[in-house]
Amino acid sequence: MSSLQFLSYFDKDSNTFSYLVWEMASRAAVVIDPVLNFDPASGRTSTVAAERIVQDIKANQLQLTYILETHVHADHLSGAAALKALCGGAVPVGIGEQICRVQQVFGALFALPTQADGRPFDLLLADDATLPLGGATIRVLHTPGHTPACVSYLIDDLLFVGDTLFMPDFGTARCDFPGGDAATLYRSIQKLFALPDNTRMLMCHDYGAPGRPDVANETSVGAQKAQNIHVGQSRIEADFVTLRTSRDATLSMPKLLLPAVQVNMQAGELPAAEANGIRYLKLPLNQF
């Protein structure tokens, strides 16, 4: 087994964790789920979060090999394009190959000139695909349910699950976005639960929980199987679907869903400037 190191970065505005992972011998590195700083009140973006990751890449003398997204996020803008630019523009950005389905749905909603063929992502990753990371291997696990394009990344004993699961005391991801499905999420989670119990599981989000006000980002497959309040203790699929569907009906829309999806399904690239030199995000009225 290769020797891996990783750093985590918490964006408190969106409760998002991003990760920088590297293989010690080769110094080959991957960034998972980077964030672009965004103030919705002013419409201003900044690359503070991406710059912090770049500083650590340089400080540890790493070679950034990939930027990977677990899915099209609804709660923050992706920093993939910003990070790619800061690193010279040659680092490939990858996502699950089902991104085309997300682009088709939301491209139509926003009347965007997308071809729904995965562009501008550089890598469209199929289930069980692998990517070399020095002496380690990144394995792609298609884990749909929250969205149809969700994937998890397994690197040795590190499992990056995106929004598929939260910490055991917070449960599981919502399934009421276009293409989401509670039964599909349950089966994706069982796929992850088939991994060894000591597999370390890294979260993309945490919001604290009753009795645990501080955020946390690491648990294990075994702990999730035993303790997850939505799907642990061998809960059967039908019960999970009832629980998840009922809970989803009470949830409000994420405040950044509409701006985030427009940017994130384009690999973090901001819309092109219009004739006046200004970039715009669209807000569809009376659609939700």
N, C-alpha and C positions, 0 to 999 in steps of 0.2 A: 504494500500500500504506500502511495506517495505521501510525502510530508506536505501538508497544506497549512496555510495561515489565512486568516481573514480578519477584516475590520468591518464593523457595522456603523452606519450613519443614520441618525434619527432626525427626521424632519417634523418638528412639533406642529407646524401649521396643518399638515395632512396626516399626522400620526403614521408616517411611512418609514420603514427601514430599507436602506439600500446597502449593498455589500460589495466589498473589494476582496476577491479571493485570489490567492496565488499559490503556485507550486514552488517549493523552496529551492529545489536544485536548479531549475531552469529560469526562475523568476517570471515565468509566464503567468499572466493575470487576466481575470475576467471581472467585469462590473455587472451586477445584477440590479435591475430596477432603479436606475438613477432618477433624481428629481430635478426639475427646473423650478426655481423659486418664482412664485406668481402671486401678485396682489390683485384679487378680482375687483377691488374697489377702484383702483387707479388703472388697471390693465397693464401694469408694469411687470416685466420679467427680469430676472437676474440669474447669474450663473454661480452664485456663492457656493451652493452645495456641490456643484460639479468641480469648481476650483479646489475645494477642500480635498476631494478625491484625487485630483491631479497632483496636489502637493504630496499626498501619501504615496502615490505611484512613484514620484520622483525620489522621495525620501528613502524608499525601500528598493530603489533601482530596479523597478519592475518594467516588463514589456507588456503593455495592454494588448491582449490578443482578441478579445471579444467584448461587446456590450450586449447583454441579453435582457430581454423583457419577459416576464412571466405571463403577461396578458396586456390588453388595452385597458389601462387603469381608468377608473371613473372619479378618483378622488385627488389626483394631482396631475400636473403636466409632466411628461417624461423629459428627463434631462439627457436622453440618448444623443440627440443631434448636437447639443451644446458640448457634451463631453467628447464626442467624436471630433468636433472642430478644434477643441482645446488640445487634442492629442494629435493634430496634424491631418485629420480627415480621412485616414486610411483604415481605421479600425472598423470591421464589419459589425453591423447591428442585427441581432437575430431575434426571432419570435416564433411561436408555433405556427405551422403552416395554415391553420384554420383562420388566420388573420383575414384571409380573403372574404370569409363570410361576414365578419364584422365590418370590413370596408364596404361591402355591398349594401348592408342595411343602413349604416350611418352615412355613407356617401350619398345615398338617395335622400335621406332626411335633410341633409345640409346642402343638397344640390352642389356637391363638390366634384371637380373634374378628376375623380379617381377611377382607375381602370379595374379596381377590385382584384388585382393580381398579386398583391403582396408588396408591390413597390410603395415607398422607397426603401423598405427593409432589404438588407443584403443577404440574410440567411432566413429561409423558411424551413422550420425544423419539424420533421415528422416524428411520430411516436417511436420511441426506442432508438432514435438517431443518436450518434455520438460525435463529440468534438474533442480533439486532443488538447490538453492543457499541460504542456511539458510532459512530465512522466505520469500525469494523471489523465483521467477521462471524464468529460462531462456527458452524462446520459440524460436524454430528454424523455420525460414522461408526460404524455398527453393526459391532462386531468381536467376535462371540461365539467361544466355544471354551473359554475359562477358565470362564466362566459363560454362560448363554444371554442375559443382559441386558447384557453388557459393551459399552460404547461408548468411542470415542476422540473427542477434541475438537480440531479444527483451527482455529486462530485466526491468520490470515495465514500465517506460516511456522513457527508454534509448534504442535507436535503433542503432545497429552497422552494417553498410551496406556494409563493405568491399569495393570493387571497383564498386558496382552497380551504385552508384551516387557519384558525386563530389559536391563541393560547388555550389550553384545556378549559380554563375557567371562563372563557368568552365564547367558545363554540366554533361555528362554521360560517362560511360566506353566504351572502344572500344569493338567491337564484332567480330574481324577478327581472333581470335585465334581458334585452332581446337575445334569444338563443340560450338563455339560462334554463336549467331544469333541475329540480331537487333530486329526482331519482338518479339522474346522470351524475350529480355531485356525489351522492352516496357511493356509487360504484367507483368513482375516481378515488374517493377516500379509502375504500377497501383495497384498491390497488396499492396505495401508499402504506396501508396497514400490513401488507404482505411483506414489507421490507423488514430486516432485523430490528428487534425492539430497541437496540442501542443506537440506531441511526439517529443522528442529531438533526432536529427539524428547526429550520430558521424561518421566522415569520416575516411577512411583508408589512403587517400592520399590528399595532396594539393600542388599545384605548384604556388600559387599566381595567379593573373589575372590582366588584364589591369585596372589601377586605384586602385588596391589592391595588392601591392607588398608583403605584409606580408602574411605568411601562416595562415590558419584558419582551424578548424576541427569540429565546431559545427554549425548546423542550425536546422530547424524543418521541419516536414512534410508540414505544411502550407506554409512555405517560399519556399520550393521546388516546390510545386504545383503552386504557384503564379509567381515565379521568375526564375526557372531553364531555362537556355538559350536553351536547347535542347528539353526538354519534358514538360516544364511548360505551363501555360495558356491554358490548355486543348488541347495541340497539338494532332492531331489524329495519329494513328499508321502508316499509309502510309507515312505521311510527315516525321515522325521521322525516319522510315526505310530509306527513301531517304537521309535525312540529315546525319544519322549515317554511312551509307554505303559509301557515298561520302567522308566523313571526314576520315574514316578508310583507304581509298585508298591512302591517302596522308601521313600516319604515318609510321615512320621507326620502325624497330623491337626494343623492349626494350633491352638495352645493356647487361642486366644480364639474359635475358630469358633462354638461353641454360644452364648455370650453375644453375640458380634458380630452374627450373622445375625438374632437376635431384634430387636435395636435397629436395625440398618442397613436391613432391609427395611421399616421404619416411618419412614424418612427421619430417623433419628437420634433419634426420640422414645423416651424411656424408658417402660417399662410403667406403666400407671396404678397408683396406690397401692391396696392392699387395705384392708379394714375397719380394720386396725390402723394405717393411715397409712404403711406401709412398702411400697416397691416391690420386686418380686422378678423375677429371671430364672430360667427353668426349665432343668433339666438332665435330658434324657431318658436313662434308664438302659438299657444293653445294646442300644443301637441302632446302634452303630458299632464 
